[in-house]
């Protein structure tokens, strides 16, 4: 069925009766909405069309199947072949990189000569954690930062879901039209014995101002900081059919980051080298086993930071007159058909821009089981957050037809920014004080410690299980949807010299989502994403991975098992 755009949807709501379990009471709900205002969607069962680029990235990424069997197509089997391919992509002589073998891109593992370091200047060593390494495997391999610069049109993919380890990719603002598909990212985590996740900023992918980025059918384990972050005005980004996080497991593989790091901490515990300032010491001394701590460690706190700071409220104009398009208002992010396991927050968090999510499956149940059943871990562990949408500084985020399992606060923050200034400097808390933040979940299901519910976050006048972590101001955003906001007069403002009075915002209530999207029926989301989300879940030929349109007419690109 196709649901049409409408700005008068509130006039044609179907009045239904449903039950909401809230704080142990049953509330009768008279009206529901089941679609996001100003959008067009198709609800249909899974088919090959779901392999096509979707969301905001569909506005700017391109098919590169034409490069098969040309010099622009580069298959790489070694780390140096990969680095050379990235270098050549910068001068336009490579448009496709097929990763045919696992790659360990850690700085020490690369062991570049001085001549190679000069040649591959886009690769550098990531600084060590402030308190040193707790993961012997990472201490041995090191971690690299790899910049993707001056590239206009590049697809990096693997036919068999190969793994890239110990590297953070930064997609810089000079980069446009980047596709990353069917890759597994690992090797960026170690135990932080302070419990604060502040020791080092390892992130798998930072979209650092790049435009038109599609990350698809990939797998991301856990990292020290973010998983995929967007900074400095990155725009038209889609992350689809990808898998994030790990299930809690008391017996992880011995070569995994979790096993390596927890075994290291266990040896220090046995040698009496830890004190009461150590989180690991307190957990073990309180009765938790090493295996239980390994299960607890399978958790990623910060998933999708989007908008690097409050200061980026406008683009930056340098003293020479150069206009750097890095303002947060440019951010446009789509999350589609992704599976998240044991995550803490920021799915997504967006400052000032726009986010659209659909057919997400978030499941924190195995982590919650550890917290509920191991008292020493629940007492001393700091990884207890269970959140999702967080619109800030006038941003809008809408989620459609998604499943939240043991996510205790599906929406976090406040309707007006002035009620949520805990992590803001006083200057920015004042400037953004009056910004209205729009968060909306429709046609979705939630089950957690408070109960279960199917419906919308606007149901029951905004009082339901979807809004447990949200602070309303006057509820003026209920039924009043705007995809984006604008700071009045911002075109004449200087980022280096912001005003002192609070910003005044304009909201465009007539703006429509600029693309049509396909949605799986709610009752098939868990089963379908479990089967297809992640790396090496779909078997396609190179032409299939390079296509941006895999509609049924192109089903011959799918390789049958």
Number of C-alpha atoms within 10 A of each C-alpha: 7 11 12 14 16 15 15 10 16 14 7 9 12 13 11 11 12 17 16 22 15 16 10 9 9 11 15 14 16 14 18 21 22 15 22 23 25 20 18 19 18 15 15 13 13 16 12 15 16 22 21 17 26 24 28 25 26 20 16 18 24 21 18 21 17 12 16 15 9 11 11 19 20 25 17 20 14 15 19 16 15 19 18 16 22 27 21 16 24 19 12 15 15 23 25 26 22 21 26 17 17 18 20 22 27 27 21 16 16 15 13 16 9 9 8 12 13 11 14 18 11 16 22 17 14 19 13 16 17 9 11 11 19 22 24 15 16 24 16 13 19 25 27 25 23 22 20 24 20 18 24 18 23 26 27 21 26 28 20 19 25 21 22 21 21 27 28 27 20 24 26 21 23 14 25 25 21 25 26 20 27 30 27 23 26 20 29 26 24 26 22 23 17 14 15 9 19 12 18 19 17 26 24 27 21 24 24 25 26 29 27 25 30 27 25 28 27 28 24 23 22 29 29 23 22 21 25 22 24 27 25 25 29 32 30 25 30 26 26 30 28 28 25 25 23 21 22 24 19 17 13 17 11 10 10 14 27 26 22 21 23 21 19 16 22 18 12 15 17 10 9 10 12 18 11 9 10 17 20 28 22 19 22 17 13 15 13 18 16 19 16 21 23 22 22 27 29 24 26 26 24 25 25 20 23 30 29 18 15 20 16 21 27 23 22 19 16 12 7 6 8 9 11 15 19 25 26 31 27 23 27 28 27 23 25 27 28 28 25 23 23 30 29 21 25 23 25 25 25 30 27 31 29 27 31 22 25 27 28 26 25 26 24 26 18 20 25 21 14 19 19 11 11 18 15 18 26 18 12 16 18 14 22 18 19 25 25 25 29 27 31 29 29 30 27 27 28 22 25 23 26 29 24 24 20 25 27 24 22 27 29 25 22 22 26 25 23 19 15 18 18 9 8 13 11 10 16 21 20 17 20 26 21 19 24 26 26 26 28 26 28 23 21 23 21 21 19 18 10 15 15 19 20 22 23 27 26 22 24 17 13 18 16 22 29 32 23 17 19 20 17 18 14 9 14 12 19 17 14 13 22 23 24 24 22 20 19 12 10 17 10 8 17 15 17 11 7 15 13 10 11 15 19 15 17 15 16 12 15 13 15 16 17 13 14 13 17 20 20 22 17 17 13 12 24 19 10 17 21 16 11 19 25 27 26 20 18 21 18 21 15 17 18 22 31 24 19 20 20 22 15 14 10 13 14 13 19 18 11 8 6
